[in-house]
Amino acid sequence: MHAVITGGAQGIGYACAEKLLSLGWDVTILDINSHKLKKASNELHCDYALIDVTDQKSVEQFFSQIVSFDALINNAGIWRPQQLEEIRIRDQEDVVNVNLIGTLICTKAALPSLSNSSRGNIVNFSSLAARTKSPGLGLYAASKSAIETLTKQWAVEIAPIRVNAIAPGLILTEGTEENYQGEMKERRANVVPLKRVGEAVDIANVAAFLVSEEASYVTGQIIDVDGGLGSGSPQS
Ligand SMILES: NC(=O)c1ccc[n+]([C@@H]2O[C@H](COP(=O)([O-])OP(=O)(O)OC[C@H]3O[C@@H](n4cnc5c(N)ncnc54)[C@H](O)[C@@H]3O)[C@@H](O)[C@H]2O)c1
């Protein structure tokens, strides 16, 4: 089995790579950050490619070299939180380009080689924010709502390739660590029914299930991995 994971140099993508490698998968991580990508591939002993998911040409060139593979994990994502009054359109275009158009570019380019696998499947990345509608998120939450819609659309459109999405809640990664300094981590943990902030491995465990044959009858689903936060908070 072979998985390609976008944004695999750190955080949730890295944890997904580590988990799948531990289960015997071959993994290729793609990332835009050359230094972190090489470091990650050295640590994990896996293949890598320096790819910006918004660069259609290089994405297409990468996937054209792969005859067949089994799982595409569209994890690369960015956020630029800004209140509406202060929004910089350019920043929010970047958010849509990476989160939404990047997912589209990778999925389209990967389709021929995913179709050559009898178990081809895709895991997209949404966010709990797609449904909690937190203020000040610019186009981040909207880009993730679109991912949820596309996940269901593609599950119908490209079956039997399975397409699911994970919607993480509050997860501590390199990308979010500034939100969890000192007391903030405990404060955030207390709003979660399970009373802890999630770790990247919590998400990787679910991704490993979704790409596995044990999930062979699961498609078009958005799986919340949020310690129960999407159902409510003990503090509200
Ligand atoms: N951490 C959370 O709390 C959380 C919550 C909800 C959803 N998510 C989603 O999970 C995914 C991973 O989040 P994370 O916290 O691990 O992020 P992160 O910032 O720690 O890691 C993201 C990785 O994606 C790479 N990347 C960014 N732009 C790219 C591009 N154009 N092309 C290729 N690679 C690119 C970065 O270099 C980085 O290595 C994202 O889609 C994010 O929106 C995270």
PDBQT file of the ligand as one rigid body, heavy atoms in Angstrom, charges set to zero:
ROOT
HETATM    1  N1  LIG A 301      -4.274  21.771  14.210  1.00  0.00    +0.000 N 
HETATM    2  C1  LIG A 301      -5.571  22.005  14.334  1.00  0.00    +0.000 C 
HETATM    3  O1  LIG A 301      -6.078  22.381  15.430  1.00  0.00    +0.000 OA
HETATM    4  C2  LIG A 301      -6.497  21.818  13.164  1.00  0.00    +0.000 A 
HETATM    5  C3  LIG A 301      -7.872  21.953  13.382  1.00  0.00    +0.000 A 
HETATM    6  C4  LIG A 301      -8.738  21.787  12.317  1.00  0.00    +0.000 A 
HETATM    7  C5  LIG A 301      -8.244  21.480  11.057  1.00  0.00    +0.000 A 
HETATM    8  N2  LIG A 301      -6.908  21.360  10.864  1.00  0.00    +0.000 N 
HETATM    9  C6  LIG A 301      -6.449  21.059   9.518  1.00  0.00    +0.000 C 
HETATM   10  O2  LIG A 301      -5.525  20.001   9.543  1.00  0.00    +0.000 OA
HETATM   11  C7  LIG A 301      -4.530  20.177   8.522  1.00  0.00    +0.000 C 
HETATM   12  C8  LIG A 301      -3.137  20.145   9.135  1.00  0.00    +0.000 C 
HETATM   13  O3  LIG A 301      -3.059  21.107  10.177  1.00  0.00    +0.000 OA
HETATM   14  P1  LIG A 301      -1.744  21.243  11.089  1.00  0.00    +0.000 P 
HETATM   15  O4  LIG A 301      -2.172  21.852  12.360  1.00  0.00    +0.000 OA
HETATM   16  O5  LIG A 301      -0.987  19.966  11.071  1.00  0.00    +0.000 OA
HETATM   17  O6  LIG A 301      -0.944  22.367  10.239  1.00  0.00    +0.000 OA
HETATM   18  P2  LIG A 301       0.627  22.748  10.267  1.00  0.00    +0.000 P 
HETATM   19  O7  LIG A 301       0.688  24.208   9.961  1.00  0.00    +0.000 OA
HETATM   20  O8  LIG A 301       1.278  22.271  11.522  1.00  0.00    +0.000 OA
HETATM   21  O9  LIG A 301       1.198  21.915   9.039  1.00  0.00    +0.000 OA
HETATM   22  C9  LIG A 301       0.743  22.164   7.730  1.00  0.00    +0.000 C 
HETATM   23  C10 LIG A 301       1.784  21.708   6.738  1.00  0.00    +0.000 C 
HETATM   24  O10 LIG A 301       1.278  22.029   5.426  1.00  0.00    +0.000 OA
HETATM   25  C11 LIG A 301       2.350  22.588   4.676  1.00  0.00    +0.000 C 
HETATM   26  N3  LIG A 301       1.818  23.458   3.615  1.00  0.00    +0.000 N 
HETATM   27  C12 LIG A 301       1.268  24.696   3.751  1.00  0.00    +0.000 A 
HETATM   28  N4  LIG A 301       0.975  25.204   2.551  1.00  0.00    +0.000 NA
HETATM   29  C13 LIG A 301       1.351  24.287   1.624  1.00  0.00    +0.000 A 
HETATM   30  C14 LIG A 301       1.332  24.248   0.208  1.00  0.00    +0.000 A 
HETATM   31  N5  LIG A 301       0.872  25.276  -0.527  1.00  0.00    +0.000 N 
HETATM   32  N6  LIG A 301       1.782  23.132  -0.424  1.00  0.00    +0.000 NA
HETATM   33  C15 LIG A 301       2.284  22.091   0.301  1.00  0.00    +0.000 A 
HETATM   34  N7  LIG A 301       2.347  22.078   1.642  1.00  0.00    +0.000 NA
HETATM   35  C16 LIG A 301       1.891  23.170   2.298  1.00  0.00    +0.000 A 
HETATM   36  C17 LIG A 301       3.167  23.378   5.700  1.00  0.00    +0.000 C 
HETATM   37  O11 LIG A 301       4.471  23.661   5.229  1.00  0.00    +0.000 OA
HETATM   38  C18 LIG A 301       3.117  22.434   6.891  1.00  0.00    +0.000 C 
HETATM   39  O12 LIG A 301       4.194  21.503   6.851  1.00  0.00    +0.000 OA
HETATM   40  C19 LIG A 301      -4.873  21.516   7.848  1.00  0.00    +0.000 C 
HETATM   41  O13 LIG A 301      -5.643  21.281   6.689  1.00  0.00    +0.000 OA
HETATM   42  C20 LIG A 301      -5.704  22.236   8.888  1.00  0.00    +0.000 C 
HETATM   43  O14 LIG A 301      -6.578  23.184   8.337  1.00  0.00    +0.000 OA
HETATM   44  C21 LIG A 301      -6.027  21.526  11.886  1.00  0.00    +0.000 A 
ENDROOT
TORSDOF 0
